[in-house]
Amino acid sequence: MFIGRRDELDRLITHAATSADAPHRIILIEGPIGIGKTALVGEFLRSGPPPRTLFARPDEIATNIPLGGIRPIVEDLLQADLALLLARRAPRALQRDVRDALSSSPTVLVIDDAHWLDDPAAELIEGLLAEPTT
């Protein structure tokens, strides 16, 4: 059940729909544990987000696997299992591959619990924000 966060949801939907006016946009949802951040993100994803929306939820266990925190995003973009990709290419090369794949069309990346991102995943996200793709 989704209660009491309609204004925040509407703002989130509006920001995602108007993202074409800026190369990158960060929407940070923060607050105390249990306030409904994950419920808000879940409702956003159920509400019909932009056509290309990719989701990842890092966890503490995945922090020792390069790019493990954004595994579903990497696998969706590169159409292969992360373990196979890492067996063939270094994490830095995969970061470039992901960046290239993202440049093909506007994409919303949703990362729930981003504080658990592993270093290569965090570097990739920071790089995307620092250097707009064209």
VENMONOR-V647493 format. One line per field, one symbol per residue. psi: psi as a letter, one per 40 degrees, with the letter a starting at -180 (. if undefined). burial: + if it has 24 or more other C-alpha atoms within 12 Angstrom, else -. A space follows every 50 residues. Layout:
# VENMONOR-V647493
psi->???
burial->???
This chain:
# VENMONOR-V647493
psi->hhhefddddddddddddfeeeidihhhhhiiiheefdddddddddeegii dghiiigiiddeeehheddfdddddddefihdddddddiidddddddddd ddedihhhhhhhfeeehiddddddddddddhii.
burial->-------++--++--+-------++---+-------++-++++++---++ --++++++---+--+++++++++++-+----+--++----+--++++++- ++---+++++++++-++++++++++--+------
